Amino acid sequence: MLRSIFNFLLFSSIYISLCAVLMVWQTNTVLNLHYDYFTYNAFVFFSTICSYNFHWYLTPAEYSTSQRILWGARHRTMQLAFCAIGAIGALVFFWQLKQHWLPLAGAAMLTFLYSAPKLPYRLFVWLRTIAVGKTLFLTFVWTYVSTPLPVFIAGAPITPAAILLTLHRFFLIYAICILFDYRDVESDKKEGIRSLITILSDRQLFWIYYIALLMAALCALLLWPFTTPVAVATLLVPVVVTGLLTRNARHNRSDYMYYFVLDGLMMLSALLHLLISLNH
């Protein structure tokens, strides 16, 4: 029963949606932003629920042994329901944020482009042959929604701290996305989706990966004059943990490793930051 509940929270994308909300909380705290937190967090939560269930609904299960994909194949009606609920919730809270429609629409478009190659229509099938930047699409969306977009909505200035936090998030998420794409290289090839993973050698790819981790750590350290030592330390933890898990992630195909552990690394610093804040 507990395993079924855990699978539901993980594979229905409730877990990853909560990760997104936590990341926004950390941005608000580190950058001292003031705006309607609830409305934006609700928009992020429902948008993530919608986009992830849409993506997984379109993912074929024919040649997969993935627990998540097979779970989705057994719960397709639920995925559609969550997609619809997410879309309705996102529209409701988007309307309350309508004065910021342009930056919000940009995030929605990039999110759609990530999943669009899975649609069985000629234009979208054609996108598979040129979607070499799909990892960048996903990285940019996660970074943009969790970091610069709250700054824009709060009407706050673009400070050095905001730039460094954005770059830290971008490089960390990009490294994590590389691990995901490395695992999915065979399914991407079968679906005809091109990406850096299907083009570069392992050596070239992991040079990029380690450079991304190094840049994430450097940007976190450069935040030292702009925030607390505790905040900097929490930002460094997921970078170190990701590096330590690299060998295991390259050989471990478990969905729990990827969708619980690696996805969780995106919000690990926010979770640690929150727990420390609650204890002081």
ABEGO torsion letter per residue (X at the ends): XAAAAAAAAAAAGAAAAAAAAAAAAAAAAAAGBBBBAAAAAAAAAAAAAAAAAAAAAABBAAABABAAAAAAAAAAAAAAAAAAAAAAAAAAAAAAAAAAAAAAAAAAAAAAAAAAAABABAAAAAAAAAAAAAAAAAAAAAAAAAAAAAAAAAGBBBBAAAAAAAAAAAAAAAAAAAAAAAAAAAAAAAAGBBBAAAABBAAAAAAAAAAAAAAAAAAAAAAAAABBAAAAAAAAAAAAAAAAAAAAAAABABAAAAAAAAAAAAAAAAAAAAAAAAAX
